[in-house]
Amino acid sequence: MAKILRHGSRKMRQGRQSKLRDRRAVAPGTVSPSDLRALSQKVRYVGHGNHKRFPADYGLTSTSPRPTKSLCDMARTIRHEEALALLVSGVLKGTISAPRGDGFPKYIWSVSAAREVFEAKSHPNDSGRYHGYPLEYEDAMRAYVLSIWK
C-alpha cells in the first residue's frame, strides 16, 4: 500500500472552495520506477471542453468553458503532444495519487519548462484517460508539486 500525503484545498477563480478538498499524492519513492514506467505507457491525454477556450488539436468539435473551471489555455494554447508529454513526465516523476483498483491514479501532477504546474484528472468512467488544467497560485498543491520537481 502506498503511503499517502494530504494537501490543501484548491481555491476557485470566484473564491469558491473546490470539491477536491482531499487530493492526495503518494509519498516520493513509494511507487517503484518500473511500475511508474509501465504506467507511463498506458496513460492517455484527452481534452475536455470545460477547460478550453480553443479546441486546438484535441478533436473537440466545440468547447464550453465554465466559469468555475481553470482553463488550460488561458495563458497559451497547449497542443496535445505537449499535454501528453506533461502527463507522462508527471507519472515518471511519481507525482501521482494512489493507484486505484484499475491500476490508474485519479490525479497526476506535472510542471512545464516554464514552471507552470498542471493537475490531470482521470475520467471517471474511462480509466487511463486524463484531462488537465493549471493550478492556481493560491493552491497548496502547486507549492508541493514544485518542491518535488526542484
C-alpha positions as semicolon CSV with decimal commas, in nm:
position;residue;x (nm);y (nm);z (nm)
1;M;0,000;0,000;0,000
2;A;0,138;0,340;-0,096
3;K;0,192;0,598;0,175
4;I;-0,042;0,896;0,124
5;L;0,019;1,265;0,192
6;R;-0,268;1,514;0,230
7;H;-0,260;1,861;0,080
8;G;-0,467;2,177;0,095
9;S;-0,785;2,262;-0,087
10;R;-0,799;2,429;-0,424
11;K;-0,932;2,787;-0,446
12;M;-1,152;2,855;-0,743
13;R;-1,149;3,172;-0,950
14;Q;-1,467;3,309;-0,785
15;G;-1,338;3,231;-0,437
16;R;-1,538;2,909;-0,403
17;Q;-1,379;2,606;-0,247
18;S;-1,325;2,314;-0,478
19;K;-1,494;1,980;-0,433
20;L;-1,140;1,837;-0,440
21;R;-1,054;1,915;-0,078
22;D;-0,875;1,588;-0,012
23;R;-0,644;1,545;-0,310
24;R;-0,364;1,317;-0,202
25;A;-0,027;1,235;-0,353
26;V;0,177;0,926;-0,284
27;A;0,495;0,999;-0,090
28;P;0,800;1,030;-0,317
29;G;0,971;0,697;-0,379
30;T;0,679;0,475;-0,269
31;V;0,591;0,355;-0,621
32;S;0,870;0,163;-0,793
33;P;1,036;0,314;-1,101
34;S;0,937;0,005;-1,304
35;D;0,570;0,049;-1,205
36;L;0,589;0,418;-1,299
37;R;0,744;0,335;-1,639
38;A;0,470;0,077;-1,705
39;L;0,200;0,326;-1,605
40;S;0,352;0,598;-1,826
41;Q;0,300;0,372;-2,128
42;K;-0,071;0,328;-2,051
43;V;-0,194;0,680;-1,972
44;R;-0,367;0,883;-2,243
45;Y;-0,443;1,254;-2,256
46;V;-0,779;1,372;-2,387
47;G;-0,902;1,728;-2,388
48;H;-1,211;1,840;-2,203
49;G;-1,419;2,128;-2,337
50;N;-1,485;2,263;-1,985
51;H;-1,115;2,356;-1,955
52;K;-1,054;2,502;-2,302
53;R;-1,124;2,821;-2,489
54;F;-0,998;2,672;-2,816
55;P;-1,032;2,311;-2,936
56;A;-0,670;2,309;-3,069
57;D;-0,574;1,960;-3,186
58;Y;-0,777;1,757;-2,935
59;G;-1,051;1,651;-3,174
60;L;-1,312;1,857;-2,990
61;T;-1,585;1,996;-3,212
62;S;-1,660;2,273;-2,962
63;T;-1,563;2,399;-2,621
64;S;-1,776;2,510;-2,329
65;P;-1,551;2,674;-2,071
66;R;-1,716;2,704;-1,733
67;P;-1,651;2,998;-1,502
68;T;-1,567;2,763;-1,212
69;K;-1,308;2,565;-1,411
70;S;-0,943;2,652;-1,471
71;L;-0,862;2,694;-1,838
72;C;-0,558;2,506;-1,962
73;D;-0,523;2,753;-2,249
74;M;-0,573;3,075;-2,055
75;A;-0,213;3,195;-2,100
76;R;-0,127;2,994;-2,411
77;T;-0,255;2,711;-2,627
78;I;-0,117;2,376;-2,519
79;R;-0,117;2,125;-2,800
80;H;-0,199;1,758;-2,744
81;E;0,163;1,644;-2,784
82;E;0,279;1,875;-2,502
83;A;-0,015;1,779;-2,279
84;L;0,067;1,409;-2,321
85;A;0,436;1,476;-2,252
86;L;0,342;1,661;-1,930
87;L;0,118;1,372;-1,825
88;V;0,390;1,114;-1,886
89;S;0,656;1,324;-1,710
90;G;0,429;1,354;-1,406
91;V;0,395;0,977;-1,391
92;L;0,768;0,918;-1,432
93;K;0,842;1,174;-1,160
94;G;0,598;0,989;-0,932
95;T;0,371;1,288;-0,867
96;I;0,054;1,080;-0,869
97;S;-0,227;0,993;-0,633
98;A;-0,251;0,635;-0,511
99;P;-0,338;0,395;-0,793
100;R;-0,696;0,269;-0,768
101;G;-0,816;-0,087;-0,824
102;D;-0,779;-0,045;-1,200
103;G;-0,411;0,049;-1,157
104;F;-0,455;0,414;-1,257
105;P;-0,425;0,711;-1,020
106;K;-0,709;0,962;-1,010
107;Y;-0,461;1,255;-1,025
108;I;-0,126;1,320;-1,191
109;W;0,068;1,643;-1,137
110;S;0,341;1,789;-1,361
111;V;0,547;2,101;-1,420
112;S;0,619;2,257;-1,761
113;A;0,952;2,402;-1,872
114;A;0,802;2,745;-1,791
115;R;0,734;2,629;-1,429
116;E;0,357;2,608;-1,483
117;V;0,204;2,344;-1,255
118;F;-0,068;2,124;-1,400
119;E;-0,308;1,875;-1,250
120;A;-0,451;1,597;-1,464
121;K;-0,762;1,414;-1,353
122;S;-0,887;1,083;-1,485
123;H;-1,224;1,048;-1,648
124;P;-1,448;0,865;-1,401
125;N;-1,581;0,602;-1,640
126;D;-1,277;0,564;-1,863
127;S;-0,962;0,456;-1,680
128;G;-0,630;0,577;-1,810
129;R;-0,771;0,881;-1,990
130;Y;-0,696;1,221;-1,837
131;H;-0,776;1,588;-1,886
132;G;-0,574;1,861;-1,722
133;Y;-0,566;2,221;-1,609
134;P;-0,318;2,461;-1,445
135;L;-0,316;2,502;-1,070
136;E;-0,377;2,849;-0,931
137;Y;-0,101;3,022;-0,732
138;E;-0,308;3,002;-0,412
139;D;-0,337;2,623;-0,437
140;A;-0,126;2,446;-0,173
141;M;-0,080;2,151;-0,409
142;R;0,101;2,379;-0,654
143;A;0,374;2,459;-0,400
144;Y;0,403;2,093;-0,301
145;V;0,447;1,979;-0,663
146;L;0,707;2,248;-0,728
147;S;0,902;2,135;-0,421
148;I;0,922;1,780;-0,560
149;W;1,024;1,895;-0,909
150;K;1,325;2,100;-0,788
